[in-house]
């Protein structure tokens, strides 16, 4: 079955960096776009970044452009989110997502807290 497992979250000071990882299995990884979402307390889930299956344009929310970079390793079936210049408003649970056979699949999420 489809599985997405996020890791790499934690507590970081403003201005710091973190790299999130998403390990994927159970679907033809190279054929599907992968997305990172985040959800802060009391807020709706927000699309942060999208990486297409092959080539194509990377997409980012305006709030993270220039600070976050999404990438993938098709051999390892991994997707990464490199986050730099972190701000307190980046605090959220971050989720990996794939839309496969008309179903949205989510990982369990990884908490990112930006605080001094």
ABEGO torsion letter per residue (X at the ends): XBBBBBBGBEBBBBGBBBBBBBBBBGBBAAABBBBBBBBBBGBBBBBABBBBABEEBBBBBAAABGABBBBBBAAAGBBBBBBBGBBAAABBBBBBBBBBGGBBBBBAEBBBBBBX
